[in-house]
Amino acid sequence: MEEFSLSVDSDKIATILWDIKSKSMNVLTQKGSQEFYDLIDKAVDDKEIKGIIVTSGKKDFAGGMDLSTLSNLRNTKVDNPSQEVFKFIMTMHNKLRKLEQAGMDPKTNKGGKPVAWACPGLSAGIGTEIGLACHKRFLANSPRAKVGLPEILVGLFPGAGGTTRLVRMLGAMAASPLLLEGKMLNPKAARAAGLVDEIVEPEKLLESAKKWILEADEDELVKAWDKKGYKMPGGNPYHPSGFMTFVGASAMVNSRTQGVYPAAKALLSVAYEGSLVPFDTALKIEARWFTHILGQENTSNMIRSLFLNKTALDKGATRPSQVPNQNVKKLGVLGAGMMGAGIAYVSASSGMDVVLIDQNQESVSKGMESITNILDQGIKRGKISNEKKESILGRITATEDYSLLRGSNLVVEAVFEDTQVKELATKKAQEYLDEGTVFATNTSTLPIGKLAEASISKAEFIGIHFFSPVHKMALVEIIKGKETGEKAVATALDFVKQIRKTPIVVNDARFFYANRCIIPYINEGVRMIGEGIEPALIENAARQLGMPVGPLQLIDETSIDLGVRIAKETKEALGNMYEGGATDEVLKILYDTGRLGKKSNAGFYSYNEKGKRLGIWEGLRDHWEPSKVQSDVSEVKNRLAMIQALEAVRAIEDGVLTDIREGDVGAILGWGCIPWAGGPLSWLDLIGAKEAVKICKSLESNHGSRFSPPYLLTDLINKNQTFYTRFPDGKTT
């Protein structure tokens, strides 16, 4: 066997070891699942074996299901692919149920073998579902150890018994946050939530599991739902207390998903319907709903964008293949502000030596203070140790001395967003760099070609756009200038891989890709305020699209004065082609009255003295009286969605995007754009080019030429294509 193995010790304790030699992390494949099932049969059916430990040969237990397996099952060329999916899921249910009952007599619940789950580190998805089927769950007490069920984040729900078991263990209300948020819990939180039973030191993990097996009482092996008189915690749906529980769970689902994530609704149906029937029937219900959700087009899109395409980009799908590895050992960072400090932190955390430079000791000290604060928060949450903190800080040299940049493999400039300031820092740093050292600028708006003029070598100059806060945001946008060489691109991609973020590579143009789409989204919301559309309608319509925040909240958080400055610069650059006047009028009034957004505790929203958002600022009505006839919510949603999606299409036409996979993955990770559909381009495919053009023409007629359908979109209709059939490998060139 290649992925699972079985060994039996002198005490007749069988250990099922999961260890895929070709992968750094265990994931359940179709081949691996059959191996696992065969070993379950062998361990349970062998009368000589007294107990079973399920564990991993790696530092972690499992990263979950190999979603390409599910994707292949869904797309298998048979008459009824749903039947194949259902069969696959039910086989998994039956085998995990066999492990759970472990040979006990179904009538007396006697004669079962103790089954322990020994998790050495991280366990996600199917890994955790395997654990839930075991009788006792042991988790190693280590900083890397995390347990959870994150399937909802890729448009699925736990379908290998995880939903049914967790609801019956904890009750619908207590289980809902764990299932709906997809959070990975540290050992302490996992035990408090009921996902694990015991936390032990890593070196005693297997010893503790074996000790329990040898001492286990038969009653410990019977799950609550297999005992007579079982009552669901919180009550079933028709019990007085259970009624309120399920009503509350339903409200929670709809509040958090806004009805756009089918998997969340299906999960609630599994919990509700499953609670009314025996456990084994509930598993069938779970399998049917999982099969239904996997068959949905938007689920397929989410899996494609958030797993298949993201994985491909993480592994360097767009990296120049002929350039050797350019891993960074020593990194220079210019500017110790929020962005520079964040870059220094993630880089040092990944093992690089970092030289953090600013113009004076006060600025350098503030940068180190912000890094220390991030580390202290990590300690407080149990994510890192004091030793790890000191190790990270020890790799950062904070200084005013540019000469310490000597020997750097890469330098990232992250000074103030001003061309002259950046040019000065570039020239000063390059006095001390070796020939051929790649120099990157962290900018969100300034043209790379213009900034490269200050560089010794334009071939080694590149843009690396981080999103704020750096340590939390998963996306990094790499921008190639016209003269940027392949070594610079490879170095940037290797660096981003080292800091465990997802890269997209785009060509140089105003606002690149991310801001090219984000700014019109913000502007459209602000424009609607000037039109008299209720701000609550705008913000709620955005949330119903699946956007993490509405456009008004987003500009408050990024700051209104930044919006004013960008508008001014854009107007100067575009001249008569500039169309932002309606937006500028609204922003100017807020700017002139000192309402600069969250940083000033005053913007489109009102805030208390601690910066907590209280609600829409009532003064907006004094400046822009709401129209007596408000737009339909579908019209507002279409405006907010289409204004972003059309810019993504135009970015392809203009050659800024050269891979549609980067367009969707970048949009989801960068600003949360229509994630339930797989991103903006997948959303257009989902509704179809014909319907998209129909919406565009209606919006263009009512609101202006910015909604004019691009040629590429209309050409998809002419050729009966989608974006993903026109560009099957993702590449547009």
C-alpha positions in Angstrom: 0.0 0.0 0.0 1.2 3.5 -0.9 -0.8 5.9 1.3 -1.9 3.9 4.4 -0.2 1.0 6.2 -1.1 -1.2 9.2 1.1 -2.6 11.9 0.2 -4.7 15.0 2.3 -4.6 18.1 2.9 -7.3 20.8 -0.2 -6.2 22.7 -2.3 -6.7 19.6 -2.9 -3.0 19.1 -3.2 -2.2 15.4 -2.0 1.1 14.1 -3.3 2.5 10.9 -0.7 4.9 9.7 -1.5 7.6 7.1 1.6 8.7 5.3 1.7 9.6 1.6 5.4 9.6 0.8 5.0 11.8 -2.3 3.3 14.6 -0.5 4.2 16.9 2.4 0.6 16.8 3.7 -1.8 13.9 3.7 -4.9 14.4 1.6 -7.5 11.7 0.9 -7.4 10.5 -2.7 -9.7 7.9 -4.3 -6.8 5.4 -4.2 -6.0 6.2 -0.6 -9.6 5.9 0.5 -9.8 2.3 -0.8 -6.5 1.5 1.1 -8.0 3.0 4.2 -11.2 1.0 3.9 -9.3 -2.2 3.4 -7.3 -1.6 6.5 -10.4 -0.8 8.5 -11.9 -4.1 7.4 -8.7 -6.0 8.4 -8.3 -4.3 11.8 -12.0 -4.6 12.7 -12.5 -8.2 11.4 -9.3 -9.7 12.8 -10.4 -11.2 16.2 -6.8 -11.1 17.4 -6.6 -7.3 17.3 -7.7 -5.7 20.6 -7.8 -2.1 19.6 -7.0 0.4 16.9 -5.0 3.7 16.7 -5.5 5.9 13.7 -2.6 8.3 13.2 -0.2 9.9 10.8 3.4 9.4 9.8 3.8 13.1 9.3 3.9 16.2 11.6 0.2 16.7 10.7 -2.7 14.3 10.4 -4.3 15.6 7.2 -5.1 18.6 5.1 -8.5 17.2 4.1 -9.9 15.6 1.0 -8.1 15.9 -2.3 -10.7 18.1 -4.0 -9.5 17.1 -7.4 -10.9 13.7 -6.6 -14.3 15.1 -6.0 -14.0 17.3 -9.1 -13.1 14.2 -11.2 -16.0 12.2 -9.7 -18.4 15.1 -10.5 -17.1 15.4 -14.1 -16.8 11.7 -14.8 -18.1 10.7 -18.2 -20.9 8.4 -17.2 -24.7 8.6 -17.6 -25.3 9.6 -14.0 -22.2 11.2 -12.3 -24.3 12.1 -9.3 -24.9 8.4 -8.7 -21.1 7.8 -8.7 -20.6 10.7 -6.2 -23.4 9.3 -3.9 -21.9 5.8 -4.1 -18.4 7.2 -3.2 -19.8 9.1 -0.2 -21.9 6.3 1.1 -19.0 3.9 0.9 -17.1 6.4 3.1 -20.0 6.6 5.5 -20.3 2.8 5.8 -16.6 2.3 6.4 -16.3 5.1 9.0 -19.4 3.6 10.6 -17.7 0.2 10.7 -14.7 1.9 12.4 -17.1 3.6 14.9 -18.9 0.4 15.9 -15.6 -1.6 15.7 -17.2 -5.0 15.8 -19.7 -4.4 18.6 -23.0 -6.3 18.6 -25.6 -3.8 17.3 -28.3 -5.1 19.7 -26.2 -5.1 22.9 -23.4 -2.6 22.0 -21.0 -5.1 23.4 -17.8 -6.6 22.0 -16.4 -3.5 20.3 -12.8 -2.6 20.0 -11.5 0.7 21.3 -10.5 3.1 18.5 -8.3 6.0 19.3 -7.4 9.0 17.0 -3.9 10.3 17.6 -3.5 13.6 15.8 0.1 15.0 15.8 -0.7 18.4 14.3 -3.1 19.9 11.9 -6.3 18.1 10.9 -8.8 19.6 8.5 -11.9 18.3 6.8 -12.0 14.5 6.2 -9.1 14.2 8.7 -11.3 15.6 11.5 -14.3 13.6 10.3 -12.2 10.4 10.7 -11.4 11.6 14.2 -15.0 12.1 15.0 -15.8 8.5 14.1 -13.2 7.3 16.6 -14.0 6.7 20.3 -11.3 8.8 21.8 -9.5 11.7 20.2 -6.0 12.7 21.3 -4.3 15.9 20.0 -0.7 16.8 20.4 0.0 20.0 22.3 2.1 21.8 19.7 1.9 25.3 18.1 1.2 23.7 14.7 -1.7 21.6 16.0 -5.1 22.8 14.7 -8.4 21.0 14.2 -11.4 22.0 12.2 -13.9 21.5 9.4 -13.2 24.2 6.8 -15.2 22.7 3.9 -17.6 25.6 3.8 -14.8 27.8 2.7 -14.7 26.1 -0.7 -18.4 25.8 -1.2 -19.0 22.4 0.5 -19.9 21.1 3.9 -18.5 18.2 5.9 -20.0 15.2 4.0 -18.2 12.2 5.5 -20.3 12.1 8.6 -18.9 15.3 10.1 -22.1 17.3 10.0 -24.3 14.5 11.4 -21.8 13.6 14.1 -21.0 17.1 15.3 -24.7 18.1 15.4 -25.6 15.0 17.4 -22.6 15.6 19.7 -23.1 19.3 20.4 -26.6 20.2 19.3 -27.4 22.4 16.3 -26.7 25.7 17.8 -23.2 24.8 19.3 -22.2 23.0 16.1 -23.3 25.7 13.7 -20.4 28.1 14.2 -17.9 25.3 13.8 -19.5 24.1 10.6 -20.4 27.5 9.1 -17.2 29.5 9.9 -14.7 26.8 9.0 -12.3 27.9 11.6 -9.2 25.8 12.5 -9.0 25.6 16.3 -5.9 25.4 18.5 -5.7 22.5 21.0 -7.3 24.4 23.9 -10.2 25.7 21.8 -10.6 22.3 20.1 -11.0 20.6 23.4 -13.4 23.3 24.7 -15.5 22.9 21.6 -15.6 19.1 21.9 -13.6 18.3 18.8 -10.9 16.5 20.8 -11.0 14.7 24.2 -7.4 15.0 25.4 -4.4 17.2 24.8 -1.1 15.4 25.4 2.6 16.2 24.8 3.7 15.3 21.3 6.2 12.6 22.5 3.4 10.9 24.5 0.8 10.9 21.8 0.9 7.3 20.8 1.7 6.2 24.3 -1.4 7.9 25.6 -3.6 6.5 22.9 -2.4 3.0 23.6 -2.8 3.3 27.4 -6.4 4.4 26.9 -7.1 1.4 24.6 -5.7 -1.1 27.1 -7.8 0.4 29.9 -11.0 1.4 28.0 -14.3 0.4 29.4 -16.9 -1.0 26.9 -19.4 1.9 27.7 -16.8 4.4 26.5 -17.0 2.9 23.0 -20.7 3.5 22.5 -21.5 6.8 20.9 -24.3 8.8 22.5 -26.6 8.4 19.5 -26.2 4.6 19.6 -27.4 4.4 23.2 -31.1 4.0 24.2 -32.8 7.1 25.2 -30.5 9.4 23.3 -31.6 13.0 23.2 -30.0 15.6 21.1 -28.4 18.5 23.0 -30.7 21.5 22.8 -33.5 19.3 21.6 -34.8 18.2 18.2 -36.7 20.6 16.0 -40.1 19.8 17.5 -39.0 20.0 21.1 -39.8 23.4 22.7 -36.2 24.2 23.3 -35.1 22.6 20.1 -37.5 24.6 18.1 -35.8 27.8 19.3 -32.4 26.2 18.7 -33.1 25.4 15.0 -34.8 28.8 14.5 -31.6 30.4 15.9 -29.4 28.3 13.7 -31.4 29.2 10.7 -31.1 32.9 11.5 -27.4 32.5 12.0 -27.0 30.8 8.6 -28.9 33.4 6.7 -27.2 36.3 8.6 -23.7 35.0 7.7 -24.3 33.8 4.2 -27.0 36.2 2.9 -28.5 33.3 1.0 -25.7 33.1 -1.6 -23.9 30.0 -0.4 -26.0 26.9 -1.2 -23.7 24.7 1.0 -24.7 26.6 4.1 -28.4 26.0 3.4 -27.8 22.4 2.7 -25.8 22.0 5.9 -28.8 23.3 7.8 -31.1 20.9 6.0 -28.8 18.0 6.9 -28.9 19.1 10.6 -32.7 19.6 10.6 -33.7 16.5 8.6 -31.1 14.3 10.1 -32.2 15.1 13.6 -35.6 13.6 12.9 -34.4 10.1 11.9 -32.1 7.3 13.1 -28.4 8.0 12.8 -27.7 5.7 9.8 -30.6 7.3 7.9 -29.2 10.7 8.8 -25.9 9.7 7.1 -27.8 8.9 3.9 -29.5 12.4 4.1 -26.0 13.9 4.5 -24.7 12.0 1.5 -27.7 13.1 -0.7 -27.3 16.7 0.2 -23.5 16.6 -0.3 -24.1 15.0 -3.7 -26.6 17.7 -4.6 -24.2 20.5 -3.6 -21.2 19.0 -5.4 -23.4 19.0 -8.5 -24.0 22.7 -8.4 -22.2 24.9 -10.9 -21.1 27.5 -8.4 -19.7 24.8 -6.1 -17.6 23.5 -9.0 -16.5 27.1 -9.7 -15.5 27.6 -6.0 -13.5 24.3 -6.0 -11.8 25.3 -9.3 -10.8 28.8 -8.1 -10.1 28.2 -4.4 -8.5 24.8 -4.6 -7.4 23.7 -8.1 -6.4 27.1 -9.5 -5.1 28.5 -6.2 -3.0 25.4 -5.7 -1.6 25.7 -9.2 -0.7 29.4 -8.6 0.9 28.5 -5.2 3.1 26.0 -7.0 4.3 28.5 -9.6 2.0 27.9 -12.6 3.1 31.2 -14.1 6.8 31.1 -13.1 9.4 31.3 -15.9 10.5 27.6 -16.0 14.0 28.2 -17.3 15.1 30.3 -14.3 16.7 28.4 -11.5 15.5 28.6 -7.9 15.8 32.1 -6.5 14.9 31.6 -2.9 15.6 34.6 -0.7 17.9 34.2 2.3 18.5 37.8 3.0 15.8 40.5 2.4 16.1 44.2 2.6 12.9 46.2 3.4 12.9 50.0 2.9 10.3 51.7 5.1 9.3 50.6 8.6 5.7 51.8 8.4 2.7 49.5 8.5 3.4 47.8 5.1 7.2 47.6 5.6 6.9 46.2 9.1 4.3 43.7 7.9 6.6 42.5 5.1 9.5 42.2 7.5 7.4 40.2 9.9 6.1 37.6 7.4 9.6 37.3 5.8 11.4 36.7 9.2 8.6 34.3 10.2 9.5 32.3 7.1 13.2 32.0 8.0 14.7 34.9 6.1 17.2 37.4 7.6 15.7 40.8 7.2 17.2 44.3 7.2 14.5 46.8 8.0 15.5 50.4 7.1 13.9 53.8 7.7 15.1 57.4 7.8 15.5 57.7 11.5 15.6 55.6 14.7 12.2 56.7 15.8 10.6 55.3 12.7 12.6 52.1 12.9 11.6 51.7 16.5 7.9 52.1 15.7 8.2 49.4 13.0 9.7 47.0 15.4 7.1 47.9 18.0 4.3 47.0 15.5 6.1 43.6 14.7 6.4 42.9 18.4 2.6 43.6 18.8 1.8 41.1 16.1 3.9 38.5 17.8 2.4 39.2 21.3 -1.0 38.8 19.8 0.1 35.4 18.4 1.3 34.4 21.9 -1.9 35.5 23.5 -3.9 33.4 21.0 -1.6 30.4 21.5 -0.3 30.5 17.9 3.3 31.0 18.7 5.7 30.5 21.7 7.9 33.0 23.4 10.9 31.2 21.9 9.5 31.6 18.4 8.9 35.3 19.0 12.5 35.8 20.0 13.7 33.8 17.1 11.7 35.9 14.6 12.8 39.2 16.2 16.4 37.9 16.2 16.3 37.6 12.4 15.3 41.3 11.9 18.0 44.0 11.9 16.3 47.4 12.3 18.5 50.3 11.2 19.1 53.6 9.4 22.2 52.2 7.8 21.6 51.4 4.1 25.1 49.8 3.8 23.7 46.8 5.8 21.7 45.9 2.6 24.9 44.4 1.2 24.4 40.7 0.4 20.6 40.9 0.0 19.0 38.6 -2.5 16.0 40.9 -2.8 15.1 44.4 -1.7 11.4 45.5 -1.2 10.8 49.2 -1.1 7.7 50.1 0.9 8.1 53.8 1.6 5.4 56.5 1.3 3.3 56.3 -1.9 5.0 59.1 -3.7 7.1 58.9 -6.8 9.9 61.2 -5.7 10.2 59.5 -2.2 10.3 56.1 -3.8 12.9 57.1 -6.4 15.2 58.6 -3.7 15.0 55.4 -1.6 15.7 53.3 -4.7 18.8 55.2 -5.7 20.1 55.2 -2.1 19.7 51.5 -1.6 21.2 50.5 -4.9 24.5 52.0 -4.0 25.1 49.0 -1.8 23.5 46.1 -3.8 25.3 43.5 -5.8 24.9 43.6 -9.6 21.8 41.6 -10.6 20.0 42.0 -7.2 16.3 42.2 -7.8 14.6 45.4 -6.5 10.9 45.5 -5.9 8.6 48.3 -5.1 5.5 47.8 -3.0 2.9 50.1 -4.7 -0.8 49.9 -5.3 -1.2 52.7 -7.9 2.1 54.1 -9.2 3.3 52.9 -12.7 6.2 50.4 -12.4 7.7 51.7 -15.6 8.0 55.2 -14.2 9.4 54.0 -10.9 11.9 51.8 -12.7 13.6 54.9 -14.2 15.4 55.3 -10.9 16.8 51.8 -11.0 20.3 50.8 -12.1 18.7 47.9 -14.1 15.1 48.0 -15.3 15.3 44.2 -16.0 15.8 43.6 -12.3 13.0 46.0 -11.2 9.5 44.7 -10.4 6.4 45.6 -8.5 5.2 43.5 -5.5 1.9 44.8 -4.3 1.0 43.6 -0.8 -2.5 43.9 0.7 -3.0 45.3 4.2 -2.6 43.9 6.8 0.2 42.0 5.3 0.3 39.2 7.9 -3.4 38.4 7.3 -4.0 38.9 3.6 -3.3 35.9 1.4 -2.7 37.6 -1.9 0.3 39.3 -3.4 0.1 41.0 -6.8 3.3 40.9 -8.8 3.6 43.6 -11.5 5.9 43.3 -14.5 7.1 46.5 -16.2 7.8 46.5 -19.9 11.5 45.8 -19.3 11.2 43.5 -16.3 13.2 40.4 -16.9 12.3 36.8 -16.1 14.8 36.5 -13.3 13.0 39.3 -11.5 9.6 37.6 -12.0 11.0 34.2 -10.8 12.6 35.9 -7.7 9.3 37.6 -6.8 7.3 34.4 -7.2 9.8 32.3 -5.2 9.8 35.0 -2.5 6.0 34.9 -2.3 6.0 31.1 -2.1 8.5 31.4 0.8 6.1 33.6 2.8 3.3 31.2 2.0 1.1 33.6 0.1 -0.7 33.3 -3.3 0.8 35.3 -6.2 -0.8 36.7 -9.3 1.4 38.1 -12.0 0.0 41.1 -14.0 1.4 43.6 -16.5 2.0 47.2 -15.7 -1.0 49.6 -16.2 -2.8 52.2 -14.1 -4.1 50.5 -10.9 -2.7 47.1 -12.1 -5.5 44.5 -11.6 -6.8 44.6 -8.0 -7.3 48.3 -7.6 -8.5 48.5 -11.2 -11.5 46.5 -10.0 -11.8 47.7 -6.4 -11.9 51.4 -7.1 -14.9 51.2 -9.5 -16.7 49.1 -6.9 -16.1 51.8 -4.3 -16.9 54.6 -6.7 -20.2 53.0 -7.8 -21.4 52.9 -4.2 -20.4 56.5 -3.6 -22.0 57.5 -6.8 -25.3 56.0 -5.7 -25.2 58.1 -2.5 -25.2 61.2 -4.8 -28.1 59.7 -6.7 -30.2 59.5 -3.5 -30.1 55.7 -3.1 -30.3 54.7 0.5 -26.9 53.8 1.9 -28.3 50.8 3.8 -29.7 49.5 0.4 -26.2 49.8 -1.1 -24.4 48.1 1.7 -26.9 45.3 2.1 -27.0 44.7 -1.7 -23.2 44.3 -1.6 -23.4 41.8 1.3 -26.0 39.8 -0.6 -23.5 39.5 -3.4 -21.2 37.8 -1.0 -18.9 40.8 -0.7 -17.2 40.9 2.8 -17.9 44.6 3.2 -20.0 47.2 1.3 -18.3 49.9 -0.8 -19.0 52.6 1.8 -17.5 50.6 4.6 -14.6 49.8 2.4 -13.7 53.4 1.6 -14.1 54.3 5.3 -11.5 51.6 6.1 -9.1 52.6 3.4 -9.6 56.3 4.1 -11.6 58.9 2.3 -8.6 61.3 1.9 -6.8 58.5 0.0 -9.9 58.2 -2.3 -9.7 62.0 -2.9 -6.0 61.8 -3.7 -6.4 58.9 -6.1 -9.3 60.6 -7.8 -7.2 63.8 -8.3 -4.3 61.8 -9.7 -6.5 59.8 -12.0 -8.2 63.0 -13.3 -4.9 64.5 -14.1 -3.8 61.4 -15.9 -7.0 60.8 -17.9 -8.0 64.3 -18.7 -11.3 64.4 -20.7 -11.6 60.6 -20.4 -12.1 60.9 -16.7 -15.7 59.9 -15.6 -15.5 60.2 -11.8 -17.1 63.6 -11.3 -20.2 62.3 -9.6 -18.1 60.3 -7.1 -15.7 63.2 -6.5 -18.6 65.6 -5.5 -19.6 63.2 -2.7 -16.1 62.5 -1.5 -15.2 66.2 -1.5 -18.0 67.1 0.9 -17.0 64.4 3.4 -13.3 65.4 3.0 -14.0 69.1 3.5 -16.0 68.4 6.7 -13.1 66.3 8.1 -14.8 62.9 7.7 -11.8 61.0 6.5 -13.1 57.5 7.4 -12.4 55.1 10.2 -9.1 56.6 11.0 -10.8 59.9 12.0 -13.8 58.0 13.6 -16.0 59.8 11.0 -16.9 58.9 7.4 -19.9 57.4 5.7 -20.3 55.6 9.0 -20.4 57.0 12.6 -18.0 55.6 15.1 -17.6 55.8 18.9 -14.4 57.0 20.5 -12.8 53.5 20.4 -13.4 53.3 16.6 -16.3 50.9 16.8 -18.6 51.3 13.8 -22.1 52.4 15.0 -24.1 52.8 11.8 -24.5 54.9 8.7 -23.9 58.6 9.5 -27.2 60.3 9.7 -25.8 63.5 8.3 -25.7 61.9 4.8 -29.4 62.7 4.5 -28.7 66.4 5.1 -26.4 66.4 2.0 -28.1 63.9 -0.2 -31.8 63.5 0.3 -33.0 59.9 -0.4 -35.0 59.5 -3.6 -38.7 58.9 -3.1 -38.5 55.9 -5.5 -35.5 53.7 -4.6 -33.8 51.3 -7.1 -34.7 47.7 -6.9 -32.2 45.6 -5.0 -31.4 43.5 -8.0 -30.4 46.7 -9.9 -28.1 47.8 -7.2 -26.5 44.3 -7.0 -26.0 44.2 -10.7 -24.3 47.6 -10.7 -21.9 46.6 -7.9 -21.2 43.2 -9.4 -20.9 44.2 -13.0 -18.7 47.2 -12.5 -16.0 44.8 -11.0 -16.5 42.0 -13.5 -16.3 44.3 -16.5 -13.0 45.6 -15.3 -11.7 42.1 -15.0 -12.7 41.5 -18.6 -11.1 44.7 -19.8 -8.0 43.8 -17.9 -7.8 40.7 -20.1 -8.4 42.7 -23.3 -5.7 45.2 -22.3 -3.2 42.5 -21.6 -3.0 43.3 -17.9 -4.3 39.9 -17.0 -2.7 37.1 -18.9 -4.3 34.2 -17.1 -8.0 34.0 -16.1 -7.1 31.8 -13.1 -5.3 34.8 -11.6 -8.3 37.0 -12.4 -10.6 34.9 -10.3 -8.2 33.8 -7.5 -6.8 37.3 -7.2 -10.3 38.8 -6.9 -11.5 36.4 -4.2 -8.3 36.6 -2.1 -7.6 40.3 -2.7 -11.0 41.9 -2.0 -13.5 39.1 -1.6 -15.2 39.5 -5.0 -18.2 37.2 -5.5 -16.5 34.2 -3.9 -19.6 32.0 -4.0 -19.5 32.0 -7.8 -15.7 31.4 -8.0 -14.8 35.1 -8.7 -15.9 37.7 -11.3 -15.0 35.8 -14.5 -16.6 32.6 -13.1 -19.6 34.6 -12.2 -20.0 35.8 -15.8 -19.7 32.2 -16.9 -22.3 31.2 -14.3 -24.9 33.6 -15.6 -23.8 33.2 -19.2 -22.4 35.7 -21.6 -25.8 36.3 -23.2 -27.4 37.2 -19.9 -24.4 39.3 -18.9 -24.5 41.4 -22.0 -28.3 41.9 -21.5 -27.6 43.2 -18.0 -24.8 45.4 -19.3 -27.0 47.0 -22.0 -29.7 47.8 -19.4 -27.2 49.3 -17.0 -25.6 51.2 -19.8 -28.9 52.7 -20.9 -29.8 53.7 -17.3 -26.4 54.6 -15.9 -23.8 55.3 -18.6 -21.1 54.0 -20.8 -19.0 52.5 -18.0 -21.4 49.5 -18.3 -20.8 49.0 -22.0 -20.2 45.3 -22.7 -16.5 44.7 -23.7 -15.9 43.1 -27.1 -14.5 39.9 -25.5 -17.8 39.3 -23.6 -19.9 39.7 -26.8 -17.5 37.5 -28.7 -18.2 34.7 -26.2 -21.8 34.8 -27.4 -20.9 34.7 -31.0 -18.6 31.7 -30.5 -20.9 30.0 -27.9 -18.0 30.0 -25.3 -17.4 30.7 -21.7 -14.1 32.2 -20.4 -13.0 28.8 -19.2 -13.8 27.0 -22.5 -12.2 29.8 -24.5 -9.0 29.7 -22.3 -9.0 26.1 -21.1 -5.5 26.2 -19.6 -6.2 29.7 -18.1 -3.6 31.5 -20.3 -5.0 34.3 -22.5 -1.8 34.7 -24.6 
